[in-house]
Each structure stands twice: as structure tokens, then as C-alpha cells.
Amino acid sequence: MFRIKIKRIAYKTLTGFTHFPLRLASLLAFALADLSGFSIIAVILLRLLRENLLPESQAAILVALLFFFGAVQLISLGIIGQTISWSAVDSLPLSR
């Protein structure tokens, strides 16, 4: 019971008054979207240039598309979360 309480306090301490986790998730999502976009282009180009080079290119494109759409969802959640957190911080009373 004591460990759970300590972990909860530590989590709230790290994420309670900062926008850093939301920004980090958004930046990682942008990086994942870029990486998956580049991999989609690379797989398509390799498939067009040499047909036998990537026999399983459909699976590679599907996996890259899944990563891309997951990254788009993370970007959207990061933007929504940052908007909500900024509005919540703005409505807090000023401390003395």
C-alpha cells in the first residue's frame, strides 16, 4: 500500500505541473510519422526498382502505414492534451 502511494505521488510530481510529457509525446509522434513516411517511400521505391528485392513488400507497407496512423493519433492527442492543459493552467488562481 505504501509503495503504491509513493508511486502515485512521484507520478503526480513529475506530470502535475508541467507540459513536458505532452510535448515529448508530440515530438516522438512527429518523429515516428517522419520515419514511417520515409520507410513507406523506401519500400515503394525498392519494390518498383527491383521486383524480387522485397517479396514481402505488402506487409512492410502495411506495418509502416500502421505506424504512420498511430503517429497521427498521437499527434492529435498531444495537441488536444496541450490545449486542455494550457486552458486548465490559465484558469488556476494566482499564487501569492
Secondary structure as GFF3:
##gff-version 3
##sequence-region A 1 96
A	DSSP	alpha_helix	2	15	.	.	.	ID=ss1
A	DSSP	alpha_helix	20	49	.	.	.	ID=ss2
A	DSSP	alpha_helix	57	90	.	.	.	ID=ss3
###
